[in-house]
Structures are given as structure tokens and as C-alpha cells.
Amino acid sequence: MTTYMLLFGISPNDIEDYNNESLKLIEELAKNKKVVAIGEIGLDYYWEKENKELQKEAFIKQIELANKLGKPIVIHTREAVADTIDILKNKIQVEKKGIFHCCPLNPELIKEGVKLGFYISFSGNVTFKNAKSERAVKEVPLDKLLIETDSPYLSPEPLRGKRNDSRNVKFVAEKISNILERDIEDIAKITYENTNKIFNI
């Protein structure tokens, strides 16, 4: 039997949809027991540089909503590391913690994220030939490690440039198993158990 998990949230790349009505809608939808987290939410200064303050407001308001509902958050951060960490350390406490989704290979971000109690999820970017993935992966304790596809984007090597899907997560697991010098079955088991833990399933 297939188990479906749902997430609801306003991505920083859809910030034009953010308003009080959309927050109310997310709150109602997130009451469904299949909704396991609020996300993906966060900051993205790669695509959008003119609305940073609005992005920050939406991020904080959705963390408040997650706290109210007792759900973890799934964080998107791109070229916004300093502001993301500042919000999580100094502006609001995240009660159920959550995941840095498709985490940038930034050891400082990972170090701070782990200190704050967050899980770190790696995608196909760890397999890229010029990626500095070794140090980033080794910063993550095994009990905070997750893997993902970020489908349909970031297809791993050797499929880079093609449409991504969940079958390709094995390449992410394989790369991480090589970096950590552990069996791929071990990485699969650890990340499966961590997924169940963070989403309470």
C-alpha cells in the first residue's frame, strides 16, 4: 500500500500568493492528518531580490503557523544563508524543528542548522562533479541525515540535465555512502528511519 504525505506552504518563489487569506487556507488544509509539515517555506534571493522583507515576513508567519499546529517545517534557502540562520536563531523559535530541504552544500549553514536541531536533506547536487560535497556531508550526524530527489529538478550524475524522479534517489544514497564509507543499505535504512521520525509516521 502506498502512503501519501502532504505539505502545505508558500514558497519564497511564490511570494505573490502570500497574504492573510492564503495563511488561513494553509491552516485549514494543514489540519488534515495526512499533512506532515508546513513547507516548503523560507528565503530565496537568487530569483527574487526586491522582496526580501516580504519573504522574511512570510517565513516567520508560516513558522508561527507550524508552531500553532504542532508541525515541523521544510525550509528552502538559496543565496540567503545569513538571513535564514538569523531568523531561526534570533527572530523565532521553531518548536518542532524540521528539514533544510535540498540543502546547499554550505558547511556553515549545515553546522548551524544541526546545532539548531534541524535535519539536513541532500539532493542530486551532492553528485555533481564540481560540487564540494564531501565536507558538507561529513558535517551531518547520521541521526540528522536525509536524502531526496527534489523532483523534477537537480537530476544526479549520471542523469544531469534530464527530468528527475524518485527512482534517481539511489544515486544520492550511493554518493553519500561513498563519502561516509558505509554500505548503501545502511544509508537507506538510516534516512528512512529519520524520515519517519521527523514526520512522525
Disulfide bonds with the S-S distance in Angstrom:
none
